[in-house]
Amino acid sequence: MAAAGFGFYRWLLAPRTTWRARRLRVAYPWLSGDQAWSIARLYRYPEEFLYAQNHLRRQEPGSHD
């Protein structure tokens, strides 16, 4: 069950972040769902930068750290 590329648990646990991420995807369609969600999350919680950076690095093709 996913709405616009975002999983149910993201909707349930962080509805405001997910709402912002959906708006980012509409404005910037080249962003992936994870990229948009990370940007939206960092807007509200900049202290989570290292977590977002590590998550996005794992999502890159060819990255097997």
Biopython code that builds the backbone (N, CA, C, O; Angstrom):
import numpy as np
from Bio.PDB.StructureBuilder import StructureBuilder

atoms = [
    (1, "MET", "N", (0.841, -1.182, 0.000)),
    (1, "MET", "CA", (0.000, 0.000, 0.000)),
    (1, "MET", "C", (0.885, 1.243, 0.000)),
    (1, "MET", "O", (1.456, 1.591, 1.033)),
    (2, "ALA", "N", (1.003, 1.898, -1.112)),
    (2, "ALA", "CA", (1.829, 3.098, -1.205)),
    (2, "ALA", "C", (1.058, 4.192, -1.925)),
    (2, "ALA", "O", (0.348, 3.937, -2.898)),
    (3, "ALA", "N", (1.208, 5.388, -1.441)),
    (3, "ALA", "CA", (0.556, 6.528, -2.071)),
    (3, "ALA", "C", (1.626, 7.439, -2.642)),
    (3, "ALA", "O", (2.440, 7.999, -1.907)),
    (4, "ALA", "N", (1.617, 7.581, -3.946)),
    (4, "ALA", "CA", (2.565, 8.451, -4.649)),
    (4, "ALA", "C", (4.010, 8.099, -4.353)),
    (4, "ALA", "O", (4.862, 8.984, -4.269)),
    (5, "GLY", "N", (4.292, 6.820, -4.194)),
    (5, "GLY", "CA", (5.665, 6.388, -3.992)),
    (5, "GLY", "C", (6.132, 6.420, -2.546)),
    (5, "GLY", "O", (7.301, 6.143, -2.278)),
    (6, "PHE", "N", (5.270, 6.743, -1.626)),
    (6, "PHE", "CA", (5.640, 6.781, -0.221)),
    (6, "PHE", "C", (4.890, 5.691, 0.524)),
    (6, "PHE", "O", (3.676, 5.551, 0.383)),
    (7, "GLY", "N", (5.613, 4.933, 1.307)),
    (7, "GLY", "CA", (5.020, 3.815, 2.012)),
    (7, "GLY", "C", (4.046, 4.221, 3.105)),
    (7, "GLY", "O", (4.042, 5.355, 3.583)),
    (8, "PHE", "N", (3.236, 3.272, 3.474)),
    (8, "PHE", "CA", (2.213, 3.491, 4.502)),
    (8, "PHE", "C", (2.822, 3.959, 5.815)),
    (8, "PHE", "O", (2.276, 4.851, 6.463)),
    (9, "TYR", "N", (3.941, 3.373, 6.218)),
    (9, "TYR", "CA", (4.530, 3.741, 7.508)),
    (9, "TYR", "C", (5.082, 5.156, 7.506)),
    (9, "TYR", "O", (5.065, 5.827, 8.538)),
    (10, "ARG", "N", (5.569, 5.617, 6.364)),
    (10, "ARG", "CA", (5.998, 7.016, 6.302)),
    (10, "ARG", "C", (4.802, 7.937, 6.475)),
    (10, "ARG", "O", (4.900, 8.956, 7.159)),
    (11, "TRP", "N", (3.677, 7.595, 5.867)),
    (11, "TRP", "CA", (2.462, 8.394, 6.031)),
    (11, "TRP", "C", (2.012, 8.381, 7.487)),
    (11, "TRP", "O", (1.622, 9.410, 8.037)),
    (12, "LEU", "N", (2.071, 7.218, 8.094)),
    (12, "LEU", "CA", (1.584, 7.073, 9.456)),
    (12, "LEU", "C", (2.488, 7.770, 10.471)),
    (12, "LEU", "O", (1.996, 8.463, 11.361)),
    (13, "LEU", "N", (3.796, 7.595, 10.346)),
    (13, "LEU", "CA", (4.734, 8.091, 11.349)),
    (13, "LEU", "C", (5.168, 9.541, 11.130)),
    (13, "LEU", "O", (5.524, 10.227, 12.088)),
    (14, "ALA", "N", (5.142, 10.008, 9.904)),
    (14, "ALA", "CA", (5.591, 11.377, 9.633)),
    (14, "ALA", "C", (4.722, 12.015, 8.547)),
    (14, "ALA", "O", (5.194, 12.262, 7.438)),
    (15, "PRO", "N", (3.464, 12.278, 8.864)),
    (15, "PRO", "CA", (2.560, 12.785, 7.823)),
    (15, "PRO", "C", (2.962, 14.154, 7.259)),
    (15, "PRO", "O", (2.817, 14.385, 6.059)),
    (16, "ARG", "N", (3.455, 15.045, 8.086)),
    (16, "ARG", "CA", (3.831, 16.365, 7.588)),
    (16, "ARG", "C", (5.040, 16.277, 6.658)),
    (16, "ARG", "O", (5.075, 16.936, 5.619)),
    (17, "THR", "N", (6.018, 15.475, 7.026)),
    (17, "THR", "CA", (7.192, 15.293, 6.174)),
    (17, "THR", "C", (6.794, 14.655, 4.853)),
    (17, "THR", "O", (7.275, 15.063, 3.795)),
    (18, "THR", "N", (5.931, 13.670, 4.905)),
    (18, "THR", "CA", (5.498, 12.991, 3.690)),
    (18, "THR", "C", (4.687, 13.938, 2.806)),
    (18, "THR", "O", (4.824, 13.904, 1.583)),
    (19, "TRP", "N", (3.855, 14.771, 3.401)),
    (19, "TRP", "CA", (3.084, 15.749, 2.637)),
    (19, "TRP", "C", (4.021, 16.714, 1.912)),
    (19, "TRP", "O", (3.822, 17.009, 0.734)),
    (20, "ARG", "N", (5.048, 17.208, 2.620)),
    (20, "ARG", "CA", (6.021, 18.102, 1.989)),
    (20, "ARG", "C", (6.783, 17.386, 0.879)),
    (20, "ARG", "O", (7.056, 17.975, -0.167)),
    (21, "ALA", "N", (7.124, 16.137, 1.099)),
    (21, "ALA", "CA", (7.844, 15.366, 0.087)),
    (21, "ALA", "C", (6.996, 15.206, -1.174)),
    (21, "ALA", "O", (7.514, 15.312, -2.285)),
    (22, "ARG", "N", (5.721, 14.957, -1.013)),
    (22, "ARG", "CA", (4.835, 14.850, -2.190)),
    (22, "ARG", "C", (4.799, 16.157, -2.960)),
    (22, "ARG", "O", (4.817, 16.150, -4.191)),
    (23, "ARG", "N", (4.749, 17.285, -2.249)),
    (23, "ARG", "CA", (4.755, 18.588, -2.918)),
    (23, "ARG", "C", (6.072, 18.821, -3.650)),
    (23, "ARG", "O", (6.082, 19.386, -4.743)),
    (24, "LEU", "N", (7.176, 18.392, -3.059)),
    (24, "LEU", "CA", (8.470, 18.510, -3.728)),
    (24, "LEU", "C", (8.510, 17.671, -5.001)),
    (24, "LEU", "O", (9.045, 18.107, -6.020)),
    (25, "ARG", "N", (7.941, 16.466, -4.941)),
    (25, "ARG", "CA", (7.919, 15.600, -6.131)),
    (25, "ARG", "C", (7.111, 16.222, -7.256)),
    (25, "ARG", "O", (7.460, 16.065, -8.426)),
    (26, "VAL", "N", (6.038, 16.925, -6.921)),
    (26, "VAL", "CA", (5.233, 17.587, -7.941)),
    (26, "VAL", "C", (6.022, 18.753, -8.555)),
    (26, "VAL", "O", (6.013, 18.947, -9.770)),
    (27, "ALA", "N", (6.696, 19.517, -7.705)),
    (27, "ALA", "CA", (7.445, 20.683, -8.186)),
    (27, "ALA", "C", (8.726, 20.287, -8.922)),
    (27, "ALA", "O", (9.133, 20.953, -9.874)),
    (28, "TYR", "N", (9.355, 19.201, -8.476)),
    (28, "TYR", "CA", (10.631, 18.747, -9.043)),
    (28, "TYR", "C", (10.522, 17.259, -9.369)),
    (28, "TYR", "O", (10.975, 16.426, -8.584)),
    (29, "PRO", "N", (9.935, 16.913, -10.500)),
    (29, "PRO", "CA", (9.661, 15.498, -10.804)),
    (29, "PRO", "C", (10.903, 14.628, -10.974)),
    (29, "PRO", "O", (10.793, 13.403, -10.955)),
    (30, "TRP", "N", (12.067, 15.221, -11.138)),
    (30, "TRP", "CA", (13.277, 14.407, -11.283)),
    (30, "TRP", "C", (13.784, 13.878, -9.943)),
    (30, "TRP", "O", (14.674, 13.029, -9.916)),
    (31, "LEU", "N", (13.239, 14.358, -8.846)),
    (31, "LEU", "CA", (13.632, 13.832, -7.535)),
    (31, "LEU", "C", (12.995, 12.470, -7.310)),
    (31, "LEU", "O", (11.846, 12.237, -7.683)),
    (32, "SER", "N", (13.749, 11.585, -6.702)),
    (32, "SER", "CA", (13.162, 10.303, -6.306)),
    (32, "SER", "C", (12.342, 10.524, -5.034)),
    (32, "SER", "O", (12.441, 11.574, -4.398)),
    (33, "GLY", "N", (11.552, 9.549, -4.678)),
    (33, "GLY", "CA", (10.771, 9.643, -3.449)),
    (33, "GLY", "C", (11.657, 9.768, -2.223)),
    (33, "GLY", "O", (11.367, 10.553, -1.321)),
    (34, "ASP", "N", (12.744, 8.993, -2.184)),
    (34, "ASP", "CA", (13.667, 9.067, -1.047)),
    (34, "ASP", "C", (14.366, 10.419, -0.965)),
    (34, "ASP", "O", (14.554, 10.958, 0.126)),
    (35, "GLN", "N", (14.749, 10.965, -2.110)),
    (35, "GLN", "CA", (15.400, 12.274, -2.106)),
    (35, "GLN", "C", (14.442, 13.352, -1.613)),
    (35, "GLN", "O", (14.810, 14.177, -0.777)),
    (36, "ALA", "N", (13.230, 13.348, -2.121)),
    (36, "ALA", "CA", (12.243, 14.341, -1.707)),
    (36, "ALA", "C", (11.931, 14.205, -0.225)),
    (36, "ALA", "O", (11.812, 15.208, 0.479)),
    (37, "TRP", "N", (11.798, 12.982, 0.252)),
    (37, "TRP", "CA", (11.476, 12.766, 1.663)),
    (37, "TRP", "C", (12.625, 13.240, 2.545)),
    (37, "TRP", "O", (12.396, 13.846, 3.592)),
    (38, "SER", "N", (13.860, 12.964, 2.127)),
    (38, "SER", "CA", (15.026, 13.396, 2.903)),
    (38, "SER", "C", (15.118, 14.918, 2.955)),
    (38, "SER", "O", (15.415, 15.482, 4.008)),
    (39, "ILE", "N", (14.870, 15.582, 1.846)),
    (39, "ILE", "CA", (14.896, 17.052, 1.822)),
    (39, "ILE", "C", (13.822, 17.608, 2.751)),
    (39, "ILE", "O", (14.083, 18.522, 3.533)),
    (40, "ALA", "N", (12.631, 17.060, 2.663)),
    (40, "ALA", "CA", (11.535, 17.526, 3.514)),
    (40, "ALA", "C", (11.846, 17.271, 4.986)),
    (40, "ALA", "O", (11.554, 18.108, 5.840)),
    (41, "ARG", "N", (12.430, 16.132, 5.278)),
    (41, "ARG", "CA", (12.772, 15.791, 6.662)),
    (41, "ARG", "C", (13.846, 16.726, 7.202)),
    (41, "ARG", "O", (13.766, 17.179, 8.344)),
    (42, "LEU", "N", (14.845, 17.011, 6.382)),
    (42, "LEU", "CA", (15.929, 17.885, 6.822)),
    (42, "LEU", "C", (15.466, 19.325, 7.014)),
    (42, "LEU", "O", (16.065, 20.070, 7.790)),
    (43, "TYR", "N", (14.420, 19.718, 6.323)),
    (43, "TYR", "CA", (13.863, 21.052, 6.515)),
    (43, "TYR", "C", (13.398, 21.232, 7.960)),
    (43, "TYR", "O", (13.616, 22.278, 8.572)),
    (44, "ARG", "N", (12.762, 20.208, 8.483)),
    (44, "ARG", "CA", (12.251, 20.289, 9.864)),
    (44, "ARG", "C", (13.259, 19.833, 10.905)),
    (44, "ARG", "O", (13.254, 20.326, 12.034)),
    (45, "TYR", "N", (14.126, 18.893, 10.535)),
    (45, "TYR", "CA", (15.067, 18.316, 11.490)),
    (45, "TYR", "C", (16.478, 18.318, 10.910)),
    (45, "TYR", "O", (16.978, 17.265, 10.514)),
    (46, "PRO", "N", (17.133, 19.483, 10.854)),
    (46, "PRO", "CA", (18.457, 19.556, 10.232)),
    (46, "PRO", "C", (19.513, 18.722, 10.955)),
    (46, "PRO", "O", (20.542, 18.385, 10.369)),
    (47, "GLU", "N", (19.273, 18.394, 12.201)),
    (47, "GLU", "CA", (20.244, 17.580, 12.944)),
    (47, "GLU", "C", (20.314, 16.130, 12.433)),
    (47, "GLU", "O", (21.220, 15.388, 12.813)),
    (48, "GLU", "N", (19.382, 15.733, 11.590)),
    (48, "GLU", "CA", (19.388, 14.380, 11.036)),
    (48, "GLU", "C", (20.171, 14.287, 9.723)),
    (48, "GLU", "O", (20.015, 13.326, 8.970)),
    (49, "PHE", "N", (21.001, 15.274, 9.455)),
    (49, "PHE", "CA", (21.757, 15.329, 8.213)),
    (49, "PHE", "C", (22.579, 14.066, 7.966)),
    (49, "PHE", "O", (22.542, 13.512, 6.868)),
    (50, "LEU", "N", (23.318, 13.607, 8.969)),
    (50, "LEU", "CA", (24.174, 12.431, 8.770)),
    (50, "LEU", "C", (23.366, 11.180, 8.461)),
    (50, "LEU", "O", (23.786, 10.362, 7.643)),
    (51, "TYR", "N", (22.226, 11.020, 9.093)),
    (51, "TYR", "CA", (21.371, 9.863, 8.804)),
    (51, "TYR", "C", (20.858, 9.903, 7.365)),
    (51, "TYR", "O", (20.864, 8.892, 6.662)),
    (52, "ALA", "N", (20.415, 11.086, 6.942)),
    (52, "ALA", "CA", (19.899, 11.234, 5.575)),
    (52, "ALA", "C", (21.008, 11.014, 4.554)),
    (52, "ALA", "O", (20.792, 10.367, 3.529)),
    (53, "GLN", "N", (22.173, 11.543, 4.827)),
    (53, "GLN", "CA", (23.298, 11.384, 3.917)),
    (53, "GLN", "C", (23.658, 9.910, 3.753)),
    (53, "GLN", "O", (23.855, 9.441, 2.632)),
    (54, "ASN", "N", (23.743, 9.192, 4.840)),
    (54, "ASN", "CA", (24.065, 7.765, 4.769)),
    (54, "ASN", "C", (22.979, 6.982, 4.048)),
    (54, "ASN", "O", (23.280, 6.082, 3.263)),
    (55, "HIS", "N", (21.732, 7.311, 4.304)),
    (55, "HIS", "CA", (20.620, 6.622, 3.645)),
    (55, "HIS", "C", (20.656, 6.840, 2.138)),
    (55, "HIS", "O", (20.502, 5.892, 1.368)),
    (56, "LEU", "N", (20.858, 8.081, 1.718)),
    (56, "LEU", "CA", (20.874, 8.382, 0.284)),
    (56, "LEU", "C", (22.089, 7.772, -0.401)),
    (56, "LEU", "O", (22.006, 7.380, -1.565)),
    (57, "ARG", "N", (23.197, 7.686, 0.287)),
    (57, "ARG", "CA", (24.381, 7.048, -0.298)),
    (57, "ARG", "C", (24.131, 5.563, -0.553)),
    (57, "ARG", "O", (24.583, 5.022, -1.561)),
    (58, "ARG", "N", (23.427, 4.915, 0.340)),
    (58, "ARG", "CA", (23.115, 3.495, 0.150)),
    (58, "ARG", "C", (22.175, 3.295, -1.019)),
    (58, "ARG", "O", (22.155, 2.216, -1.611)),
    (59, "GLN", "N", (21.389, 4.317, -1.372)),
    (59, "GLN", "CA", (20.431, 4.221, -2.449)),
    (59, "GLN", "C", (21.058, 4.436, -3.831)),
    (59, "GLN", "O", (20.450, 4.099, -4.847)),
    (60, "GLU", "N", (22.286, 5.001, -3.871)),
    (60, "GLU", "CA", (22.949, 5.271, -5.143)),
    (60, "GLU", "C", (23.315, 3.974, -5.848)),
    (60, "GLU", "O", (23.755, 3.022, -5.204)),
    (61, "PRO", "N", (23.139, 3.929, -7.158)),
    (61, "PRO", "CA", (23.542, 2.733, -7.911)),
    (61, "PRO", "C", (25.060, 2.550, -7.816)),
    (61, "PRO", "O", (25.818, 3.512, -7.934)),
    (62, "GLY", "N", (25.487, 1.314, -7.603)),
    (62, "GLY", "CA", (26.910, 1.019, -7.528)),
    (62, "GLY", "C", (27.527, 1.264, -6.175)),
    (62, "GLY", "O", (28.732, 1.072, -6.008)),
    (63, "SER", "N", (26.747, 1.678, -5.208)),
    (63, "SER", "CA", (27.252, 1.922, -3.865)),
    (63, "SER", "C", (26.983, 0.694, -3.001)),
    (63, "SER", "O", (25.831, 0.374, -2.706)),
    (64, "HIS", "N", (28.036, 0.019, -2.604)),
    (64, "HIS", "CA", (27.890, -1.210, -1.810)),
    (64, "HIS", "C", (28.695, -1.132, -0.538)),
    (64, "HIS", "O", (29.403, -2.082, -0.203)),
    (65, "ASP", "N", (28.608, -0.016, 0.192)),
    (65, "ASP", "CA", (29.359, 0.146, 1.448)),
    (65, "ASP", "C", (28.729, -0.652, 2.559)),
    (65, "ASP", "O", (29.223, -0.638, 3.686)),
]
sb = StructureBuilder()
sb.init_structure("model")
sb.init_model(0)
sb.init_chain("A")
sb.init_seg("    ")
for serial, (resi, resn, name, xyz) in enumerate(atoms, 1):
    if name == "N":
        sb.init_residue(resn, " ", resi, " ")
    sb.init_atom(name, np.array(xyz, "f"), 0.0, 1.0, " ", f" {name:<3s}", serial, name[0])
structure = sb.get_structure()
